[in-house]
Amino acid sequence: MAISVGPERWRALVARLEQAGVEHAVHSGVSVYFRAPDGARIELIADPLGEMYGKQVL
């Protein structure tokens, strides 16, 4: 599952993951991946909805 959030919110959420000790991986400075408690992989992306790495995808 991928969730699009604004850049400021993204930075705040990454900081919260770090503070909570949640294992995560940051890629390209705009995506962070982590696992939900049930094991589902979640991505938070700081690109606007419909864009990926600055390119329109929808």
MDTraj code that builds the backbone (N, CA, C; nanometers):
import mdtraj as md
import numpy as np

residues = "MET ALA ILE SER VAL GLY PRO GLU ARG TRP ARG ALA LEU VAL ALA ARG LEU GLU GLN ALA GLY VAL GLU HIS ALA VAL HIS SER GLY VAL SER VAL TYR PHE ARG ALA PRO ASP GLY ALA ARG ILE GLU LEU ILE ALA ASP PRO LEU GLY GLU MET TYR GLY LYS GLN VAL LEU".split()
xyz = np.array([
    [0.0852, -0.1155, 0.0000],
    [0.0000, 0.0000, 0.0000],
    [0.0898, 0.1218, 0.0000],
    [0.0565, 0.2207, -0.0814],
    [0.1301, 0.3472, -0.0841],
    [0.0356, 0.4600, -0.0442],
    [0.0858, 0.5493, 0.0376],
    [0.0080, 0.6633, 0.0837],
    [0.0859, 0.7892, 0.0494],
    [0.0215, 0.8802, -0.0221],
    [0.0836, 1.0061, -0.0602],
    [0.0564, 1.1102, 0.0476],
    [0.1637, 1.1771, 0.0925],
    [0.1524, 1.2837, 0.1916],
    [0.2398, 1.4010, 0.1469],
    [0.2134, 1.5170, 0.1987],
    [0.2957, 1.6331, 0.1674],
    [0.4364, 1.6169, 0.2224],
    [0.5336, 1.6893, 0.1647],
    [0.6734, 1.6757, 0.2089],
    [0.6960, 1.7037, 0.3573],
    [0.6316, 1.8057, 0.4120],
    [0.6501, 1.8348, 0.5554],
    [0.5947, 1.7231, 0.6419],
    [0.4776, 1.6731, 0.6054],
    [0.4161, 1.5617, 0.6797],
    [0.5029, 1.4375, 0.6681],
    [0.5585, 1.4141, 0.5488],
    [0.6441, 1.2976, 0.5252],
    [0.7635, 1.3012, 0.6207],
    [0.8297, 1.4167, 0.6279],
    [0.9465, 1.4285, 0.7167],
    [0.9067, 1.4036, 0.8624],
    [0.7921, 1.4556, 0.9031],
    [0.7457, 1.4350, 1.0405],
    [0.7161, 1.2873, 1.0669],
    [0.6567, 1.2195, 0.9701],
    [0.6246, 1.0776, 0.9881],
    [0.7502, 0.9911, 0.9913],
    [0.8489, 1.0239, 0.9083],
    [0.9755, 0.9501, 0.9123],
    [1.0416, 0.9692, 1.0489],
    [1.0378, 1.0900, 1.1010],
    [1.0937, 1.1160, 1.2342],
    [1.0214, 1.0337, 1.3410],
    [0.8901, 1.0219, 1.3284],
    [0.8139, 0.9422, 1.4263],
    [0.8498, 0.7945, 1.4170],
    [0.8696, 0.7444, 1.2949],
    [0.9131, 0.6048, 1.2787],
    [1.0472, 0.5839, 1.3483],
    [1.1401, 0.6783, 1.3282],
    [1.2715, 0.6686, 1.3911],
    [1.2606, 0.6728, 1.5428],
    [1.1811, 0.7658, 1.5945],
    [1.1648, 0.7792, 1.7401],
    [1.1034, 0.6539, 1.8014],
    [1.0142, 0.5906, 1.7282],
    [0.9470, 0.4707, 1.7791],
    [1.0292, 0.3443, 1.7590],
    [1.1424, 0.3561, 1.6897],
    [1.2266, 0.2391, 1.6661],
    [1.1707, 0.1442, 1.5625],
    [1.0845, 0.1947, 1.4744],
    [1.0260, 0.1115, 1.3690],
    [1.1279, 0.0961, 1.2565],
    [1.1571, -0.0281, 1.2198],
    [1.2489, -0.0532, 1.1095],
    [1.1884, 0.0009, 0.9802],
    [1.2667, 0.0774, 0.9060],
    [1.2178, 0.1378, 0.7829],
    [1.3345, 0.1634, 0.6881],
    [1.3016, 0.1914, 0.5623],
    [1.4029, 0.2210, 0.4617],
    [1.3572, 0.3400, 0.3800],
    [1.4431, 0.4416, 0.3701],
    [1.4141, 0.5603, 0.2902],
    [1.4803, 0.5432, 0.1542],
    [1.4056, 0.5722, 0.0474],
    [1.4569, 0.5637, -0.0895],
    [1.4302, 0.6942, -0.1627],
    [1.5292, 0.7425, -0.2333],
    [1.5186, 0.8604, -0.3198],
    [1.4758, 0.9865, -0.2453],
    [1.4817, 0.9878, -0.1153],
    [1.4475, 1.1056, -0.0382],
    [1.3010, 1.1415, -0.0348],
    [1.2147, 1.0597, -0.0992],
    [1.0708, 1.0881, -0.0983],
    [0.9860, 0.9672, -0.0630],
    [1.0466, 0.8513, -0.0523],
    [0.9722, 0.7290, -0.0185],
    [1.0308, 0.6658, 0.1065],
    [0.9428, 0.6188, 0.1936],
    [0.9861, 0.5412, 0.3090],
    [0.8980, 0.4167, 0.3144],
    [0.9634, 0.3035, 0.3360],
    [0.8938, 0.1749, 0.3425],
    [0.9078, 0.1180, 0.4822],
    [0.7991, 0.0600, 0.5321],
    [0.8014, -0.0067, 0.6618],
    [0.6906, -0.1113, 0.6632],
    [0.6880, -0.1939, 0.7661],
    [0.5877, -0.3001, 0.7790],
    [0.4842, -0.2627, 0.8839],
    [0.3590, -0.2881, 0.8513],
    [0.2502, -0.2737, 0.9477],
    [0.2602, -0.3888, 1.0480],
    [0.1933, -0.3791, 1.1609],
    [0.1982, -0.4883, 1.2589],
    [0.1582, -0.6247, 1.2011],
    [0.0708, -0.6257, 1.0987],
    [0.0305, -0.7534, 1.0390],
    [0.1255, -0.7990, 0.9288],
    [0.2352, -0.7231, 0.9054],
    [0.3353, -0.7611, 0.8071],
    [0.3176, -0.6983, 0.6696],
    [0.2070, -0.6281, 0.6469],
    [0.1848, -0.5632, 0.5177],
    [0.2903, -0.4538, 0.4980],
    [0.3424, -0.4444, 0.3768],
    [0.4419, -0.3418, 0.3443],
    [0.3707, -0.2111, 0.3092],
    [0.4136, -0.1035, 0.3718],
    [0.3526, 0.0275, 0.3504],
    [0.4592, 0.1233, 0.2999],
    [0.4196, 0.2063, 0.2047],
    [0.5069, 0.3125, 0.1554],
    [0.4403, 0.4461, 0.1819],
    [0.5164, 0.5390, 0.2360],
    [0.4736, 0.6784, 0.2438],
    [0.5562, 0.7522, 0.1404],
    [0.4902, 0.8217, 0.0491],
    [0.5606, 0.8924, -0.0567],
    [0.5266, 1.0405, -0.0504],
    [0.6296, 1.1247, -0.0621],
    [0.6119, 1.2686, -0.0494],
    [0.5871, 1.3362, -0.1831],
    [0.5474, 1.2623, -0.2832],
    [0.5094, 1.3189, -0.4124],
    [0.3594, 1.3440, -0.4128],
    [0.3133, 1.4440, -0.4875],
    [0.1687, 1.4654, -0.4987],
    [0.0995, 1.3425, -0.5573],
    [-0.0250, 1.3244, -0.5215],
    [-0.1024, 1.2119, -0.5725],
    [-0.1004, 1.2140, -0.7251],
    [-0.0693, 1.1021, -0.7862],
    [-0.0636, 1.0917, -0.9318],
    [0.0739, 1.1177, -0.9897],
    [0.1710, 1.1496, -0.9037],
    [0.3084, 1.1700, -0.9488],
    [0.4006, 1.0720, -0.8786],
    [0.5090, 1.0379, -0.9468],
    [0.6112, 0.9525, -0.8865],
    [0.7462, 1.0067, -0.9279],
    [0.8255, 1.0453, -0.8295],
    [0.9581, 1.1018, -0.8526],
    [0.9526, 1.2178, -0.9510],
    [0.8502, 1.3026, -0.9361],
    [0.8362, 1.4230, -1.0160],
    [0.7751, 1.4052, -1.1535],
    [0.7306, 1.2843, -1.1863],
    [0.6697, 1.2584, -1.3165],
    [0.5244, 1.2175, -1.2992],
    [0.4393, 1.2663, -1.3864],
    [0.2967, 1.2319, -1.3841],
    [0.2787, 1.0857, -1.4228],
    [0.2080, 1.0084, -1.3389],
    [0.1847, 0.8666, -1.3682],
    [0.0360, 0.8341, -1.3836],
    [-0.0499, 0.9260, -1.3482],
    [-0.1947, 0.9062, -1.3640],
    [-0.2528, 1.0132, -1.4522],
])
top = md.Topology()
chain = top.add_chain()
for i, resn in enumerate(residues, 1):
    res = top.add_residue(resn, chain, resSeq=i)
    for name in ("N", "CA", "C"):
        top.add_atom(name, md.element.get_by_symbol(name[0]), res)
traj = md.Trajectory(xyz[None], top)
